[in-house]
Amino acid sequence: MTGKDPAVGEGTGDGVVEPTWLVEVIVTPKTGVNDPQGEAIRGGLQSLGYAGVRGVRAGKVIRVELAAESAAAARASATEMADRLLANPVIESYHVSAVSPVGVDA
Amino acid sequence: MSDRIGVVSFPGSNGDTDALHALTGAVGVPARMVDHRETDLSGVAAVVVPGGFSYGDHLRCGAIARFAPVMAPLRAFAERGGPVLGICNGFQVLTEAHLLPGALLRNRTLRFHCFWTHVRFDGAPTAWTGQVADGAVLRLPVAHGEGAYYADDATLDRLEATGRVVARYCDAGGDAVGVANPNGSARGIAAIANAAGNVVGIMPHPERASDALIGGDDGLRLLRAALEFVNVPV
């Protein structure tokens, strides 16, 4: 993650324009939850000769562009989104993997 | 006045007309479609959340439907003890909404299952299963890609200990419970109930087994429970 705020308009105070951030949320099946998709991929890799493959877990990456005042605020917002909708905590774990500025020269 | 059964229709629902047809026709109970944007369920005696692919099953089955406007009054209705039956995608919606515990995962075969199954009902009585005798075996069709019931072991133990496992997959004779399990459901579970017994989720489709003409009418033994919910007969 970047700790540096991206450049945005010079606006401050009431007219402040929040910068846009690209946030990546990685969602995977929780440990112990059966993952037939990952099993199928593992079988495919082993068929290709990758004998060293011990396990595969298949999940999804969700990229969200959002306006927030800082990288930390964007991360906090994405974490809340993951808790509420992007992941189902009964079966999935998630990780907010990256926060990067979008449109620095905007 | 609670005078009819409500069948919720989300964008992508496809069991809604089937359920409405089975209720108003074969069962003979007044019912109406409830649009996903409705916010008032007054007059509704019970709710069926039907099967299909609400919101294209995007993100996760039932995940988007959970935030539809109708879900707020539906939640209040369920918490007041109102009878709610979630069928297939409706079951998935109810777990996403936390009105039922657990979740439904991809079938272990990775295939969409569309065939007839047998399920045995031997849980504690619920609002919807009063007419299904203890140990009754019904022949009902399934149509799902994500039907493998999952909950952690503590939750499964609690469901079993309190009779909240409403039905399990079995063979035609009512045996091989768990072995005949087509989709990899934990402990062969096909249907569960909430603690109060007014909310039931089931993966097989009772509304698609409502006429001998379409291969069977065992589903009516569940859906006829709706007759007890309306206080104004047809």
Interface residues (C-beta under 8 A of the other chain):
Chain A: G32 V33 N34 P36 Q37 A40 L85 L86 N88 V90 I91
Chain B: L59 R60 A63 F67 T95 E96 P101 G102 A103 L105 R106 N107 R108 T109 L110 A148 Y150 A151 D152 G184
